[in-house]
């Protein structure tokens, strides 16, 4: 029990063999026991410390960090030497060498789902139990959004482990939703050709660039973002090659591919026809322009306002209109890429070659298009077995005696 001998300064008292000071901060009564002896010097040191504390409180400059420095053994102290999550996450994001679109997605996910709960907490004070409660109480737009948000948080804490701020990643025990893939729904060759010819027939003058765009998409399998960023100096008509080295992302040209690996796409006759049409349109535009503008550096520029196709809606409106008029089941234009992949597989082309052309790994190609690989070869492969077994007793149909 604390005792107040006669003559002790205001707010100073003895407790056991120690000295304790009392003061009020943020409307709460605080008592802090100090490692000072019960001597005149110890009492004066305690009184001076209390005077310093009350002065900081009076001027509104006492905070958790300063409190922890003044009373390192306090049971009230909430400050940690480890940075708060909000500060650390921002520094982490600033240090990442990522493109603008990826940085924007990370920032949006962190701000929307994690900052409201974690921003003011020290990194080493965030537990798996707390994160599990946040995940359970959040209304997620979809399993995919939930998965991405948790994965991004995992990356932040993985770096904190490497930085030595925490011993283990608290996100590792959080269960991820099963990853769902967007449905692969390719067109048949007949449907692809009908769409292309319909676009050539219905689009006039410079608008025919969109017909050429989709012929190129169906017969190269390039991603829409890659086609939109393709420039004339990357097309070698003599060698029939197109070099894929950049994409359109977040309305801007990015000097990279999705996989960050440059590749060369071999151009078949249909892709070359699309290139020829695009070149003719470019020359016509240059002749008709009053300002005598030079040919656009991009192979498939939009007809108005912008130098390159900035978003898929520019081409999609023509694509969906064609599907409606041809009474072909509606689906995403990204399926042009899937159509090329399945056409190649059904033709019996080498999967390694197809993967290289698409910018896939062979493993990704086989897992993504397994159904079309099987459908094209199942009976042929079984036929090989039947041929090897032909004439053996195992497969011969013997006449059963009556």
C-alpha positions as CSV (number, residue, x, y, z in Angstrom):
1,X,0.0,0.0,0.0
2,X,1.3,3.5,-0.9
3,X,2.1,5.8,1.9
4,X,2.6,9.6,1.9
5,X,5.2,10.6,4.5
6,X,5.2,14.2,5.6
7,X,7.1,16.6,3.3
8,X,6.9,14.7,0.0
9,X,6.3,16.8,-3.1
10,X,2.8,16.8,-4.7
11,X,2.1,13.6,-6.6
12,X,5.1,11.7,-5.1
13,X,4.6,8.8,-2.7
14,X,6.3,5.7,-1.4
15,X,5.2,2.2,-2.3
16,X,7.1,-0.7,-0.7
17,X,10.7,0.2,-1.1
18,X,10.2,2.3,-4.2
19,X,9.0,5.8,-5.2
20,X,5.8,6.3,-7.2
21,X,4.4,9.4,-9.0
22,X,0.8,10.2,-9.8
23,X,-0.7,12.3,-12.6
24,X,-3.6,12.5,-14.9
25,X,-3.3,12.1,-18.7
26,X,-6.1,12.0,-21.3
27,X,-8.6,12.0,-18.4
28,X,-7.1,8.8,-16.8
29,X,-5.3,8.6,-13.5
30,X,-1.8,7.2,-14.0
31,X,0.6,5.8,-11.3
32,X,4.1,4.9,-12.3
33,X,6.6,3.2,-10.0
34,X,10.1,4.4,-10.5
35,X,13.5,2.7,-9.9
36,X,14.5,5.4,-7.4
37,X,15.5,4.9,-3.8
38,X,13.5,6.5,-1.0
39,X,16.2,9.1,-0.4
40,X,16.2,12.9,-0.8
41,X,17.9,12.4,-4.2
42,X,15.5,9.8,-5.3
43,X,12.5,11.9,-4.2
44,X,13.8,14.9,-6.0
45,X,14.4,12.9,-9.2
46,X,10.8,11.6,-9.0
47,X,9.5,15.1,-8.4
48,X,11.4,16.5,-11.4
49,X,10.2,13.7,-13.6
50,X,6.6,14.3,-12.6
51,X,7.1,18.0,-13.3
52,X,8.4,17.2,-16.8
53,X,5.5,14.9,-17.5
54,X,2.8,17.4,-16.4
55,X,4.5,20.0,-18.5
56,X,4.4,17.8,-21.6
57,X,0.7,17.0,-20.9
58,X,-0.1,20.7,-20.4
59,X,1.5,21.6,-23.8
60,X,-0.2,18.6,-25.5
61,X,3.0,17.0,-26.7
62,X,3.0,13.8,-24.7
63,X,2.3,10.8,-27.0
64,X,2.6,7.0,-26.7
65,X,6.2,7.0,-28.0
66,X,7.4,9.7,-25.5
67,X,5.5,7.9,-22.7
68,X,7.3,4.7,-23.5
69,X,10.6,6.5,-23.4
70,X,9.9,8.1,-20.0
71,X,8.4,4.9,-18.5
72,X,10.0,1.9,-20.3
73,X,8.6,-0.6,-17.8
74,X,5.1,0.9,-17.6
75,X,2.1,-1.4,-17.8
76,X,0.3,1.4,-19.6
77,X,2.7,1.9,-22.4
78,X,1.3,0.9,-25.8
79,X,4.1,2.1,-28.0
80,X,6.3,-0.5,-29.8
81,X,9.7,0.1,-31.3
82,X,8.3,-1.7,-34.3
83,X,6.7,0.6,-36.8
84,X,2.9,0.8,-37.1
85,X,1.4,-1.2,-39.9
86,X,0.2,1.9,-41.9
87,X,3.6,3.4,-42.0
88,X,5.4,0.2,-42.8
89,X,3.0,-0.8,-45.5
90,X,3.4,2.6,-47.2
91,X,7.2,2.4,-47.0
92,X,7.0,-1.2,-48.3
93,X,4.8,-0.2,-51.3
94,X,7.1,2.8,-52.1
95,X,10.1,0.5,-52.3
96,X,8.5,-2.0,-54.7
97,X,9.6,-1.9,-58.3
98,X,6.3,-2.5,-59.9
99,X,4.3,-0.8,-62.7
100,X,1.8,1.9,-61.9
101,X,-1.2,-0.4,-62.4
102,X,0.1,-3.0,-59.9
103,X,1.0,-0.4,-57.4
104,X,-2.5,1.1,-57.7
105,X,-4.1,-2.3,-57.1
106,X,-2.0,-3.0,-54.0
107,X,-2.8,0.4,-52.5
108,X,-6.5,0.1,-53.2
109,X,-6.6,-3.4,-51.6
110,X,-4.6,-2.3,-48.5
111,X,-6.6,0.9,-48.0
112,X,-10.0,-0.8,-48.4
113,X,-9.6,-4.0,-46.4
114,X,-6.7,-3.7,-44.0
115,X,-5.8,-0.1,-43.1
116,X,-9.1,0.6,-41.2
117,X,-8.3,-2.2,-38.8
118,X,-4.4,-2.3,-38.8
119,X,-3.0,1.1,-39.6
120,X,-2.3,2.3,-36.1
121,X,-1.2,-1.1,-34.7
122,X,2.5,-2.0,-34.4
123,X,3.5,-4.6,-36.9
124,X,4.6,-7.0,-34.2
125,X,1.3,-6.7,-32.4
126,X,-0.8,-8.0,-35.2
127,X,-1.8,-11.7,-34.6
128,X,-3.4,-14.4,-36.7
129,X,-6.4,-14.4,-34.4
130,X,-7.0,-10.7,-35.1
131,X,-6.6,-11.1,-38.9
132,X,-9.0,-14.1,-38.8
133,X,-11.6,-11.9,-37.1
134,X,-11.1,-9.2,-39.7
135,X,-11.5,-11.6,-42.6
136,X,-14.6,-13.1,-41.1
137,X,-16.3,-9.8,-40.5
138,X,-15.5,-8.4,-44.0
139,X,-18.1,-8.5,-46.8
140,X,-16.0,-9.6,-49.7
141,X,-17.2,-8.9,-53.3
142,X,-16.1,-12.3,-54.5
143,X,-13.8,-15.2,-53.5
144,X,-11.2,-13.8,-56.0
145,X,-11.1,-10.4,-54.3
146,X,-10.8,-12.0,-50.9
147,X,-7.9,-14.2,-52.2
148,X,-6.1,-11.3,-53.7
149,X,-6.4,-9.1,-50.6
150,X,-5.1,-11.9,-48.3
151,X,-2.2,-12.6,-50.7
152,X,-1.2,-9.0,-50.8
153,X,-1.2,-8.8,-47.0
154,X,0.9,-12.0,-46.9
155,X,3.5,-10.3,-49.1
156,X,3.7,-7.3,-46.7
157,X,4.3,-9.4,-43.7
158,X,6.7,-11.7,-45.5
159,X,8.9,-8.7,-46.0
160,X,8.5,-7.7,-42.3
161,X,9.9,-11.2,-41.4
162,X,12.9,-10.7,-43.7
163,X,13.4,-7.2,-42.2
164,X,13.6,-8.8,-38.7
165,X,10.6,-7.0,-37.4
166,X,8.6,-10.2,-36.6
167,X,9.5,-13.8,-36.2
168,X,6.6,-15.3,-38.2
169,X,4.1,-14.3,-40.8
170,X,0.7,-14.0,-39.1
171,X,-1.2,-14.3,-42.4
172,X,0.2,-17.8,-43.2
173,X,-2.5,-19.5,-41.1
174,X,-5.3,-17.7,-42.8
175,X,-7.1,-20.0,-45.3
176,X,-7.2,-18.8,-48.9
177,X,-10.4,-19.3,-51.0
178,X,-10.0,-21.8,-53.8
179,X,-8.7,-20.0,-56.9
180,X,-11.3,-19.9,-59.6
181,X,-10.3,-19.5,-63.3
182,X,-12.3,-17.5,-65.7
183,X,-14.1,-19.9,-68.1
184,X,-12.4,-20.8,-71.3
185,X,-15.0,-20.7,-74.0
186,X,-13.3,-20.6,-77.5
187,X,-15.1,-20.1,-80.7
188,X,-15.1,-22.7,-83.5
189,X,-13.1,-22.0,-86.6
190,X,-16.3,-21.4,-88.5
191,X,-17.6,-18.9,-85.9
192,X,-14.2,-17.1,-85.9
193,X,-14.2,-16.8,-89.7
194,X,-17.9,-15.6,-89.7
195,X,-17.1,-12.9,-87.1
196,X,-14.1,-11.7,-89.1
197,X,-15.9,-11.6,-92.4
198,X,-18.9,-9.9,-90.9
199,X,-16.7,-7.1,-89.5
200,X,-15.0,-6.6,-92.8
201,X,-18.4,-6.4,-94.5
202,X,-20.1,-4.0,-92.1
203,X,-17.3,-1.7,-91.0
204,X,-16.3,1.0,-93.6
205,X,-13.2,3.0,-94.3
206,X,-11.0,3.5,-91.3
207,X,-13.4,1.6,-89.1
208,X,-12.2,-1.6,-90.9
209,X,-9.1,-1.4,-88.6
210,X,-11.3,-3.3,-86.0
211,X,-12.0,-6.1,-88.5
212,X,-8.2,-6.4,-89.1
213,X,-7.7,-6.3,-85.3
214,X,-9.9,-9.3,-84.7
215,X,-8.5,-11.3,-87.6
216,X,-5.1,-10.7,-86.0
217,X,-6.4,-11.6,-82.6
218,X,-8.0,-14.9,-83.8
219,X,-5.0,-16.0,-85.8
220,X,-2.0,-15.0,-83.5
221,X,-3.5,-15.6,-80.0
222,X,-1.8,-12.5,-78.7
223,X,-3.4,-10.9,-75.7
224,X,-5.6,-7.8,-76.3
225,X,-3.1,-5.6,-74.4
226,X,-0.3,-6.8,-76.5
227,X,-2.1,-6.2,-79.8
228,X,-3.1,-2.7,-78.7
229,X,0.6,-1.9,-78.0
230,X,2.1,-3.5,-81.2
231,X,4.1,-1.0,-83.3
232,X,5.1,-1.1,-86.9
233,X,8.8,-1.3,-86.1
234,X,8.1,-4.6,-84.3
235,X,6.5,-6.2,-87.4
236,X,8.9,-7.9,-89.8
237,X,6.8,-8.6,-92.9
238,X,9.6,-10.3,-94.8
239,X,10.3,-12.8,-92.0
240,X,6.6,-12.8,-91.0
241,X,7.4,-12.1,-87.3
242,X,5.9,-9.8,-84.7
243,X,7.9,-9.0,-81.6
244,X,5.9,-8.8,-78.4
245,X,7.6,-6.5,-75.9
246,X,5.0,-4.1,-74.5
247,X,1.4,-3.9,-73.4
248,X,-1.3,-1.4,-72.6
249,X,-2.1,-1.3,-68.9
250,X,-4.2,1.2,-66.9
251,X,-4.6,3.4,-70.0
252,X,-0.8,3.6,-70.6
253,X,1.9,1.9,-72.6
254,X,4.1,-0.3,-70.4
255,X,7.5,-1.4,-71.7
256,X,7.0,-5.0,-70.6
257,X,4.8,-8.0,-71.3
258,X,2.5,-9.7,-68.8
259,X,5.2,-12.4,-68.2
260,X,8.0,-9.8,-68.5
261,X,9.6,-11.9,-71.2
262,X,9.8,-10.6,-74.8
263,X,8.8,-13.1,-77.5
264,X,8.4,-13.4,-81.2
265,X,5.1,-14.5,-82.8
266,X,5.2,-16.2,-86.2
267,X,2.6,-14.8,-88.5
268,X,0.4,-17.2,-90.6
269,X,-1.4,-16.1,-93.8
270,X,-4.5,-14.8,-91.9
271,X,-2.4,-12.7,-89.6
272,X,-0.5,-11.3,-92.5
273,X,-3.7,-10.4,-94.2
274,X,-4.7,-8.4,-91.1
275,X,-1.3,-6.6,-91.3
276,X,-1.8,-5.8,-94.9
277,X,-5.3,-4.3,-94.3
278,X,-4.0,-2.3,-91.3
279,X,-1.2,-0.9,-93.5
280,X,-3.7,0.1,-96.3
281,X,-5.9,1.9,-93.7
282,X,-2.8,3.7,-92.3
283,X,-1.8,4.9,-95.8
284,X,-5.4,6.1,-96.5
285,X,-5.5,8.0,-93.2
286,X,-2.3,9.7,-94.0
287,X,-3.5,10.8,-97.5
288,X,-6.9,12.0,-96.2
289,X,-5.5,14.0,-93.3
290,X,-5.5,17.7,-93.9
291,X,-2.5,18.1,-91.6
292,X,-0.6,15.4,-93.5
293,X,0.1,13.4,-90.4
294,X,2.7,10.6,-90.4
295,X,1.5,7.0,-90.2
296,X,0.7,6.0,-86.6
297,X,3.5,4.1,-84.9
298,X,0.8,1.6,-83.8
299,X,-0.5,-1.2,-86.1
300,X,-4.1,-1.0,-84.8
301,X,-4.8,2.5,-83.7
302,X,-8.4,3.5,-82.8
303,X,-10.3,5.6,-85.3
304,X,-10.7,8.7,-83.0
305,X,-9.0,10.7,-80.3
306,X,-6.3,8.4,-79.1
307,X,-3.0,7.1,-80.5
308,X,-3.5,3.6,-79.3
309,X,-6.4,1.5,-78.0
310,X,-6.5,2.3,-74.3
311,X,-9.3,0.0,-73.1
312,X,-11.1,-3.1,-74.3
313,X,-14.5,-1.4,-74.6
314,X,-13.2,0.4,-77.8
315,X,-13.1,-2.9,-79.7
316,X,-15.6,-4.9,-77.7
317,X,-18.6,-2.9,-78.9
318,X,-17.9,-4.0,-82.5
319,X,-17.2,-7.5,-81.4
320,X,-20.4,-8.0,-79.3
321,X,-22.5,-6.4,-82.1
322,X,-21.1,-8.9,-84.6
323,X,-22.0,-11.8,-82.2
324,X,-25.5,-10.5,-81.8
325,X,-26.1,-10.1,-85.5
326,X,-24.6,-13.5,-86.3
327,X,-26.6,-15.1,-83.4
328,X,-23.4,-16.5,-81.9
329,X,-23.4,-17.0,-78.2
330,X,-22.0,-14.0,-76.4
331,X,-18.7,-14.3,-74.7
332,X,-15.5,-12.2,-73.9
333,X,-13.3,-11.1,-76.7
334,X,-10.4,-12.6,-74.8
335,X,-11.7,-16.0,-76.1
336,X,-10.1,-15.0,-79.5
337,X,-6.8,-16.0,-77.8
338,X,-8.3,-19.2,-76.5
339,X,-9.6,-20.0,-80.0
340,X,-6.1,-19.7,-81.5
341,X,-4.7,-22.0,-78.8
342,X,-7.4,-24.7,-79.3
343,X,-7.1,-24.5,-83.1
344,X,-3.4,-25.2,-82.8
345,X,-3.9,-28.1,-80.4
346,X,-6.7,-29.6,-82.5
347,X,-4.4,-29.4,-85.6
348,X,-1.9,-31.5,-83.7
349,X,0.8,-28.8,-83.3
350,X,3.6,-29.3,-80.8
351,X,2.5,-28.0,-77.4
352,X,5.9,-26.5,-76.7
353,X,5.7,-24.4,-79.9
354,X,2.2,-23.3,-79.1
355,X,3.2,-22.3,-75.5
356,X,6.1,-20.2,-76.9
357,X,3.8,-18.4,-79.3
358,X,1.3,-17.6,-76.6
359,X,3.8,-16.6,-74.0
360,X,2.8,-19.5,-71.7
361,X,4.8,-22.2,-70.0
362,X,4.2,-25.6,-71.4
363,X,2.7,-26.6,-68.0
364,X,0.3,-23.7,-68.1
365,X,-0.8,-24.6,-71.6
366,X,-1.4,-28.2,-70.8
367,X,-3.4,-27.4,-67.6
368,X,-5.4,-24.6,-69.2
369,X,-6.3,-26.5,-72.4
370,X,-6.2,-30.1,-71.3
371,X,-9.8,-30.7,-72.5
372,X,-8.9,-29.8,-76.1
373,X,-5.7,-31.8,-76.0
374,X,-7.6,-34.8,-74.9
375,X,-10.5,-34.4,-77.3
376,X,-8.1,-34.2,-80.2
377,X,-6.0,-37.2,-79.4
378,X,-7.9,-39.6,-77.1
379,X,-9.0,-42.0,-79.8
380,X,-5.8,-41.6,-81.8
381,X,-3.7,-42.5,-78.7
382,X,-6.0,-45.4,-77.9
383,X,-5.6,-46.6,-81.5
384,X,-1.9,-46.9,-80.9
385,X,-2.5,-49.2,-78.0
386,X,-5.0,-51.3,-80.0
387,X,-2.5,-51.6,-82.8
388,X,0.2,-52.8,-80.5
389,X,-2.2,-55.4,-79.0
390,X,-3.5,-56.6,-82.3
391,X,-3.2,-60.3,-82.7
392,X,-2.6,-61.1,-79.0
393,X,-4.8,-63.4,-77.1
394,X,-5.6,-60.5,-74.7
395,X,-7.6,-58.6,-77.3
396,X,-8.7,-61.3,-79.7
397,X,-12.4,-62.2,-79.5
398,X,-12.5,-65.9,-79.2
399,X,-15.5,-67.9,-80.2
400,X,-17.2,-69.3,-77.2
401,X,-18.3,-72.9,-77.8
402,X,-22.0,-73.5,-77.6
